[in-house]
Amino acid sequence: MKGIHFFLISLVVVLAVGGYFFFTYWSTSHQTAVWDLIPESAILVYESTQTVENWNEIQSKPVWENLENIPYYASIRDNIDQLDSLTGKKGRLHQLLQSKPFVFSVHKVSQHSLDYLFFIPLPGPKDRQLISSMISQYQNRDDYKFQTRTYQDFLINEAINQEYEEVFSYLFHKDYFIGSFTPFLLEDVIRNLSGQTDGRFISSNQGLMEVAKLENDQGNIYISSSKIPQLISVFTDEKTSGEFNISGVLAESAFLDLKVTEDQVLLNGFTIAEQSGRPFLSSVQGGQGSSIGFKSILPNDVAVLFHVTFQDATLWHQRLRSFWEQHNQMQLTQWSDLSRQFQWDPTEMVSLQQQEIGLVTLSTIEDEKPEKILYLRFSDNEKALNQLNGIASKAAEANGEPVYIEPYATKEIVQINLEEFPSRVWGNVFKGFERSFFIPVNDYLIVANSISALKGLHQSIEREETWGKSIIMNEFLGSALQEANLSLIVNLSQAWNLINSKLSSRWRSFFELNKETLSKFELGAIQFSDIGDKFYTSGVLTLAQSNNNQQPAPSFQSKQQVFTQAPIISKPHVVRNHNNGAREVLLQDSLKSLYLIGSQGRMLWQDSLGGRIRGVVSQIDYYSNNKLQYLLATDQKIHIIDRNGNPVEGFPVSIPTQTRLRNVGVLDYDGSKRYRFIASDESGQVFMLDKQGKLLEGWNPKVLQDQLLFAPQHIRIRNKDCIIAIQENGMVNVMNRRGDAYSGFPLDMGGATSGPLFIQTGTDFSNTVFTGVTSNGLIVKFDLNGKVAGKQQLVKPTRDTYYQLCMDPMMRYFIIKRQNANRLGILNRKGEILFEKDYLSTSDLKVQYYLLSNNHSVYAVTDPVQQFTYFYNEDGTLINASPIESNSEIAMLYFENQNQHQVYSVYDNKFALVAF
């Protein structure tokens, strides 16, 4: 029975470790003496007045059915049934709890564990008889030992499970049975009863008794906000527990009404935040709450959003400083130092703030430091920009350097070279900015802790991959409080790795072991809305809709089939219709005809290309009018074709090569759409052309010694453009715009390779890290100075084993393919085996890796000889009963709103679109 209601804690904890936890409130005066028994050390108290009915209702919901996949929770029902059997198997346990206020309190009892005190009222002789019957049944068992001890004149009974060495201590006091698996918690109760201390839970949370309770709920949760850091510290590691200290001063106390529906856990009630105590919430009291104004520019890879709204920014910040004065003098000093050190008055910028401020933490892979974005809204963006440019100049001057400015997408990214700038202005909640970079976006000024975060945001907006376009997020936000003063929203599917990185080793193991179950909780939020003397509080945790009642389909669902005049010789290139955003497909047959297939499976046009497509097809906005064209290469020409199949004026352009082109790519140095086109041929020559198709000096051609695997890539670091080309022999070239090699390059990885480079861009050359894998299994890491940071040789099970780095199409993560003969292994980035499979063919298997969210990946393996593509999930389970026919690599899109994968494939002269 230990931790019988621990599930109530866990449901809230999923929210807690991704941000600042729940802090909520709701209350009522209680006529029984149970509140005189609960020690002050209680973090929270759960109370149910209809215990049996609540339990029966909760266990019938999908939320509980999902949790029962974890052995601990599955045993709870069995334990209850066992207790009931000890009372005669006639529902006497239910009789004991029927229509009685069952209460338990939660306490931290060690560094990483909680325990409980249980309080069961025994108002009549029948109740005591039932308890005695249960105890006597255990006393007759050989695996239990009973003993008593006295503590301050109170008799404590102890039931010892000899097999598990577990002790349950209990005592009877007046009309209550009080028990715990931690003896000193019972002693805390006794000290209260003997008058040695007034350390009662209710003494520290008086306001909870002044609020009326709601009806028809599934229990009430009373929270001591000052104890929330203790609760968080149970689950987090020691170095990160301090990040959540703000949770202890958010408010005084809270009361929540618990309701479990079919797919949600709901918490509704009130939070007390008295001005006299200057808690964090008091800073937004007296202001009208509002919804999120910037959801149209929130990228889909947001893991956590912290959102604050206010009407008068100057008053809000004055109250923030009062909060710092009470709880964080160091923060107040850092604020004051901005004026003293830089002769810059931050109150001028604060006074321009309007309505809201939002901090976003983006999804992260494994345990890297997450990227963060701050959304700022001002009444006058030009004045606010001047303020930010002013502090950027002063910070640069103090560091003896010029202001770093990088043109991007017709705007400028500016660096504020001041550590933790947002934290100094708005408080520790906004920490995580070792460096700050800002740029205007729509009606907001955006501050990020990396340039790559700002560029990624721009790309997400262009691709319309934002919360504003997400059906799931719009539905979730629509059901949330629309006028909240403070909100914490967690996308749990994106936050999984972030949460994992904060957990202690014990709880990290628990989460990983039960990942499949816990990851079904997809979204969570806690929100506070000022209603005068307190805050209305709403919390929600959603369970992903399940199709468990449906039998898995025996095959993929066919959506489209289109037949060409001759066998298809290209992979399907998925492109976007600029008119409506729909997905269309470009492909080519053996007669060199190019086809565009519309989103409804209709052939829109067919035209002769005059040569075979070499490499990939890219989409560009050639005329900068939001209309897209297709860039591709044939044997000796570069083509730009509009959506109607017509060539752009001046194209195709012939390339002076005696061999054939192998690929072509597009470079956009600063996001301005002043494109450069870069191609390489089979002899290792590299050509670069301007937007009009004119060959550029230094690239007509740039001669390398071996073929390039892919079209060269571009990154910009500290205003320096780097063009990266990797050759089949394992030589890595990094060149400037003129084609000159940077110092330290070319770099020899120590063996031939067939995969791309994984690039983690940093703030300078030394912390921009490349990872490559040679065919012999050597993982090489090096920086942009050409300095090798580490090497790792992977084990070769056989002499003919070879390796390849396989990257997610969005270039967020990579896995490693290992193949020897007909055996394929999939390894993670550390070289650890994820799964292995055997195939009939010994040909070179094509592996494609799709990272769809932090806990959702798909692996596609194409056998070009057998002409099949197989699909696997994260643990190597075959997704479909049989593969699909495919004579080339596939393309795949995932539509999160419908939880649907769409696979584009070609086989012989058939193009097919299937879904699963």
C-alpha positions, 0 to 999 in steps of 0.5 A: 500500500506504500505510495497508494496515491503516488500517481497524483504526484507523478502526474503533476511532476511531469509538468514540474521538471520541465519548468517551474512546476504547478503552484495552485490553490483552492480551499475550504474550512474543515470541521475535523481535527485532521488539520491539527495532525498534519505536520508543517513538513507536508509539501501537499495534502490530498483530501477526498470526501468520496474516496471509493467513488473517486477511486472507482472513477479514476481507475476507469479512465484512460489516464490510469489505464495508461499508468497501469503499464508501469508495474508499480501502478499496476500493483495498486489495484491488486493491493487494494483487492488484497486489503479488501480480502483481508476484511472478508471480501465483502467490500468492507474496505469500501465500507470503511472509506465510504463517505469519509474524508480520507486524507494523506500528506506528502513529505520529503524524507530523503534526498530522492524520495517522498513518503506519506502520512495517511489519516483515516477517520474512525467515528464509530465502533464498526470502523474500528472493528474493520481496522482491527480485522485487517490488522489481525489478518496480517498478524496471523501471517508468517511474513509479517512481524508486529511490535510496539514502541512508546514515543512521548507517551504515545503507543506506536505500532509497527508492522514489519514485512520481513521479506522486503524489510519494510516497516509500516508504523501506525497509531490510533488517536481519538477518532483517527487511524494514522499511519506511515512507512517512515517512522519519524513522520509519525513522530512529527505528528506526536510532537504536534499532539504533545504541544511541543511545537506549533509546526502544523501544515495549517498554521503555515497555510491559513488562507487555505481554510477561507475558500469554498470547495467545489463539488463533484470533484475527485479530490482536493490538493492543498499545497504549501508553495514554499515547500515546492522546491523540496518536491522538485529536488526529489526528482532532479539532480543536485546541480539543477535543483537550484534552478527551481528556487523561484517555485518556492516564492511564487505564492504562499499557498494553493488549493486545487480541485482534481478532476480526471476526464477521458484524456486529461488531468484537470486542476482548478482552484485558487492561489494565494499571493499576498502583497505583504509577502511579496511573492512573485505572483504579486508583481502581476496583481491588479492587471488584466491577463491576456492570451499569447500574442506571438503564437504565430511566430512560436516554432513547433520545437518549443519545449517550454513557454513561460509567459507573463502579461501586464498592463503597466510595465513600469508598475510590474517591474517596480513590483519585480524589484520589490520581490528581488529586495525581499527574496534576491538581493543579488538580483537587485544589485545586478539590475543596479549595476547596469546603470552604474557600469554602462551608464544605461538606464534600463527603466527607459526600455522597461517603460516601453514594454507592452502587455507581455513577455515570453521566454521559450526553451527549445527542444534539445537533443540529449543533454546539450544546453537548450536554445532559448528565445525571449519575446518582447513587445514594445509600444514603440519598437524603434525606441526599443531598438535604440535602447538595445543597440545602446546597451550593445554598443556600451557592452562592446566598448567595455569589452574593447571590441566593436559591436557584432552585427550580422545581416540576415533576411534583410534585417540585422542580428545584433549581439549584446556581449553581456553575460545573462543580459535578460536575467539582469533586466527581468530576473533569474527566471530569464536565465540561460543567455551566455550571449544575447542576440536580437532581431525584430520579427513582426511586431516583436523584438526577439532575443536569443542565446544563439544566432542559430536559434534566430535563424531557425525561428526565421525558417520555421516561420517561412515554412509555417511550422509554428503554433499558430498553424498547428491544429493540436496547439490551437486546440490546446490553447483554446481550452486553456485560460485565455486571459492569464497573468502568468502561464507555463506551457510544456510540450512534453513530446518536445521537452522529454530530453530537457526533462531527462537532463534535469532528473537525478540518475535514479529518476532518469532510469525510471523515466527511461524504463517507462518512456513508452507510457510516460511519453503518452502525456503530450501537453501540460500547462499551469496558468494564473489569472488575477481575480482580486484577492487571489489568483484563479488557477488552472492546470491541465495534463493531456494524454495523447489520443490512443487507437488501442481499440483499433487493430493495426492495419495489415498494410499501409493505407494507399493514398495515391498511385500515378503511372509514368510513361517509362520506369522512374529513375529518380527518387520522389522529390517532395516540393511545396506549392507556394499558392496553398502550401500543399505538398507536390512531387517532382520525379523523372523517368528513363525517357528524361521526362520531368513530372509534377504530381499535385497533392491530389494525385493528379499529374499537373504537367510533364516535360522533357528535361534533356538529361538525368537529374543529378543530386537533389532538387531545391526550392528557391524564391528567385524573384523574392515574391514568395513564389517558388521555383525548382533548382536542379542539375542535369549532366552539364546544366543547371536548371531553374524551373517555375511551378508551371514547368517553364524555365526561368529566363537565362536558364538552363546554364551550361557548366564547362565540365568534361565529365558530369555534374554530380550535384547542385546546391543553393547558398544564401549567405545572409537570408536576403535571397541574393542566391549563389548556386554551387555544383560539383562534377565527377572529377572533383571540380567545384563551380559557383555561379551568381544569381544570373548564372555567371561563374564567379572568380575562384570557382570557375572551377575550384579544383579538388582532388576527389569527388564531393559526396554532396553539394557544399554547405554554407554556415556563417560564424562571426560574419565569416562565411564558411563553405564546407565540402566533404570528399569521398576520400575523407578530406574536409574542405572549409573555404571562404567566399573566394574559395580560399581554404581557412587555416587548418583545412583541408582536414583529413578524417583518416579514411574514406567516407560516404556520409555527410558531416554533422555540424553544431554551429557555435558562437565562434570558430572554436566552439563550432563542432563537426562530427564525421564518420569514416567507412572504417568506423572512426568517429572524428570531431573537430572544430572550425579551426581544424583542431581535432577534438576527439576520435573514437574507433567503433568495433568492427564485428567482421573485416568487411564491416563498414559505417556511414553517418545518417542525418535527420533531414532537418539536420538536428541529429544523426545515427550511424549505420553499420553493415557487414554482409546482410546484417545491418546495425543502427547505432546512436551518436555515441556508437551504442547499438540501438537495434540490428536486423538481417536481410536477404541481400548483401547489397549496400542498404540505404538508411534514412533517419527521421527524427519527428520529435524527441521521442518519435523516430522512424528508420527507413531501410531500402534494399535496392536489389530486392527493391523493398523499403522497411520501416522501423520505430525507435526500438527496431520494431517493424512498423508494418507487417510487410515492406513497400515496393521501392527501387530508390530512397523514399521521402516521408512527411509527418503530420502531427495534427493527424498523427499520420506519416505519409510515405512517397515512393517509386517502383518501376513506372509507379509513384505511390503515396501511402500513409500509416 
